Amino acid sequence: MAHVIKTFFGLLLRAVLLLMGLVFFASVLVAALLLLLLWLVRALWARLSGRPVVPLVFRFGQQAPWSRFYRAAAPGRAARQDVVDVEAEVIDVVPRAIRPPGSGTDG
């Protein structure tokens, strides 16, 4: 009788663990499908509004975690001294037609 009970509970334990694994797999699958659906809706909205469809990425600044330590080391120092005013360097350019090499004009 003990062998039968031991076999029964062993099978019951395996069945419960299998069901737990299937539930976990199904929940991960549903989460991935919801994320895919969210991205597809986002891409559709971008297409409808005329914006380019961009991938769904999570960006982080690699410099950000270190910048607080460098700022703490020199409290009286200016943050950035190499910042350049870009608008002061903008020059208007007259566009030209692109000609393949050997088209006859050397200008």
TORKOL-286632 format. One record per residue (C-alpha): residue in one letter; chain; x, y, z. Coordinates in steps of 0.5 Angstrom, whole numbers, padded with zeros to 4 digits, always signed. Example, Ala and Ser with C-alpha at 12.3 -4.5 7.8 and 13.67 -1.06 7.14 Angstrom:
2
guvo:a papa:A xx:+0025 yy:-0009 zz:+0016
guvo:s papa:A xx:+0027 yy:-0002 zz:+0014
//
This chain:
107
guvo:m papa:A xx:+0000 yy:+0000 zz:+0000
guvo:a papa:A xx:+0006 yy:+0005 zz:+0002
guvo:h papa:A xx:+0009 yy:+0004 zz:-0005
guvo:v papa:A xx:+0002 yy:+0006 zz:-0009
guvo:i papa:A xx:+0001 yy:+0012 zz:-0004
guvo:k papa:A xx:+0009 yy:+0014 zz:-0006
guvo:t papa:A xx:+0007 yy:+0013 zz:-0013
guvo:f papa:A xx:+0001 yy:+0017 zz:-0013
guvo:f papa:A xx:+0004 yy:+0023 zz:-0010
guvo:g papa:A xx:+0010 yy:+0022 zz:-0014
guvo:l papa:A xx:+0005 yy:+0023 zz:-0020
guvo:l papa:A xx:+0001 yy:+0028 zz:-0017
guvo:l papa:A xx:+0008 yy:+0032 zz:-0016
guvo:r papa:A xx:+0010 yy:+0032 zz:-0023
guvo:a papa:A xx:+0003 yy:+0034 zz:-0025
guvo:v papa:A xx:+0003 yy:+0040 zz:-0021
guvo:l papa:A xx:+0010 yy:+0042 zz:-0023
guvo:l papa:A xx:+0008 yy:+0041 zz:-0030
guvo:l papa:A xx:+0002 yy:+0045 zz:-0030
guvo:m papa:A xx:+0006 yy:+0051 zz:-0026
guvo:g papa:A xx:+0011 yy:+0051 zz:-0032
guvo:l papa:A xx:+0005 yy:+0051 zz:-0037
guvo:v papa:A xx:+0002 yy:+0057 zz:-0033
guvo:f papa:A xx:+0009 yy:+0060 zz:-0033
guvo:f papa:A xx:+0010 yy:+0059 zz:-0040
guvo:a papa:A xx:+0003 yy:+0062 zz:-0042
guvo:s papa:A xx:+0004 yy:+0068 zz:-0038
guvo:v papa:A xx:+0011 yy:+0070 zz:-0041
guvo:l papa:A xx:+0008 yy:+0068 zz:-0048
guvo:v papa:A xx:+0002 yy:+0073 zz:-0046
guvo:a papa:A xx:+0007 yy:+0078 zz:-0044
guvo:a papa:A xx:+0011 yy:+0078 zz:-0050
guvo:l papa:A xx:+0004 yy:+0078 zz:-0054
guvo:l papa:A xx:+0002 yy:+0084 zz:-0051
guvo:l papa:A xx:+0009 yy:+0088 zz:-0052
guvo:l papa:A xx:+0008 yy:+0086 zz:-0059
guvo:l papa:A xx:+0001 yy:+0089 zz:-0060
guvo:l papa:A xx:+0003 yy:+0095 zz:-0056
guvo:w papa:A xx:+0009 yy:+0096 zz:-0061
guvo:l papa:A xx:+0004 yy:+0095 zz:-0067
guvo:v papa:A xx:-0001 yy:+0100 zz:-0065
guvo:r papa:A xx:+0005 yy:+0105 zz:-0064
guvo:a papa:A xx:+0008 yy:+0103 zz:-0071
guvo:l papa:A xx:+0001 yy:+0104 zz:-0074
guvo:w papa:A xx:+0000 yy:+0111 zz:-0070
guvo:a papa:A xx:+0006 yy:+0113 zz:-0073
guvo:r papa:A xx:+0005 yy:+0111 zz:-0080
guvo:l papa:A xx:-0002 yy:+0114 zz:-0080
guvo:s papa:A xx:+0001 yy:+0121 zz:-0077
guvo:g papa:A xx:+0006 yy:+0121 zz:-0082
guvo:r papa:A xx:+0012 yy:+0120 zz:-0077
guvo:p papa:A xx:+0017 yy:+0115 zz:-0079
guvo:v papa:A xx:+0017 yy:+0108 zz:-0075
guvo:v papa:A xx:+0022 yy:+0107 zz:-0070
guvo:p papa:A xx:+0024 yy:+0101 zz:-0066
guvo:l papa:A xx:+0022 yy:+0100 zz:-0059
guvo:v papa:A xx:+0029 yy:+0101 zz:-0055
guvo:f papa:A xx:+0030 yy:+0103 zz:-0048
guvo:r papa:A xx:+0036 yy:+0107 zz:-0048
guvo:f papa:A xx:+0040 yy:+0109 zz:-0042
guvo:g papa:A xx:+0046 yy:+0114 zz:-0042
guvo:q papa:A xx:+0053 yy:+0110 zz:-0041
guvo:q papa:A xx:+0056 yy:+0117 zz:-0038
guvo:a papa:A xx:+0050 yy:+0119 zz:-0033
guvo:p papa:A xx:+0052 yy:+0114 zz:-0027
guvo:w papa:A xx:+0059 yy:+0117 zz:-0028
guvo:s papa:A xx:+0058 yy:+0124 zz:-0028
guvo:r papa:A xx:+0056 yy:+0125 zz:-0021
guvo:f papa:A xx:+0062 yy:+0122 zz:-0019
guvo:y papa:A xx:+0066 yy:+0127 zz:-0023
guvo:r papa:A xx:+0062 yy:+0133 zz:-0021
guvo:a papa:A xx:+0063 yy:+0131 zz:-0014
guvo:a papa:A xx:+0070 yy:+0131 zz:-0014
guvo:a papa:A xx:+0071 yy:+0138 zz:-0017
guvo:p papa:A xx:+0065 yy:+0142 zz:-0014
guvo:g papa:A xx:+0068 yy:+0149 zz:-0016
guvo:r papa:A xx:+0069 yy:+0147 zz:-0023
guvo:a papa:A xx:+0064 yy:+0149 zz:-0029
guvo:a papa:A xx:+0060 yy:+0143 zz:-0032
guvo:r papa:A xx:+0063 yy:+0143 zz:-0039
guvo:q papa:A xx:+0067 yy:+0149 zz:-0042
guvo:d papa:A xx:+0068 yy:+0145 zz:-0049
guvo:v papa:A xx:+0061 yy:+0147 zz:-0051
guvo:v papa:A xx:+0060 yy:+0151 zz:-0058
guvo:d papa:A xx:+0055 yy:+0155 zz:-0060
guvo:v papa:A xx:+0052 yy:+0151 zz:-0066
guvo:e papa:A xx:+0048 yy:+0156 zz:-0069
guvo:a papa:A xx:+0054 yy:+0161 zz:-0070
guvo:e papa:A xx:+0057 yy:+0156 zz:-0074
guvo:v papa:A xx:+0052 yy:+0155 zz:-0079
guvo:i papa:A xx:+0053 yy:+0157 zz:-0086
guvo:d papa:A xx:+0048 yy:+0157 zz:-0092
guvo:v papa:A xx:+0050 yy:+0153 zz:-0098
guvo:v papa:A xx:+0047 yy:+0153 zz:-0105
guvo:p papa:A xx:+0045 yy:+0146 zz:-0107
guvo:r papa:A xx:+0048 yy:+0144 zz:-0113
guvo:a papa:A xx:+0046 yy:+0138 zz:-0118
guvo:i papa:A xx:+0050 yy:+0131 zz:-0117
guvo:r papa:A xx:+0053 yy:+0129 zz:-0124
guvo:p papa:A xx:+0056 yy:+0123 zz:-0125
guvo:p papa:A xx:+0064 yy:+0123 zz:-0127
guvo:g papa:A xx:+0065 yy:+0124 zz:-0134
guvo:s papa:A xx:+0059 yy:+0128 zz:-0135
guvo:g papa:A xx:+0063 yy:+0133 zz:-0139
guvo:t papa:A xx:+0063 yy:+0139 zz:-0134
guvo:d papa:A xx:+0069 yy:+0140 zz:-0130
guvo:g papa:A xx:+0065 yy:+0145 zz:-0125
//
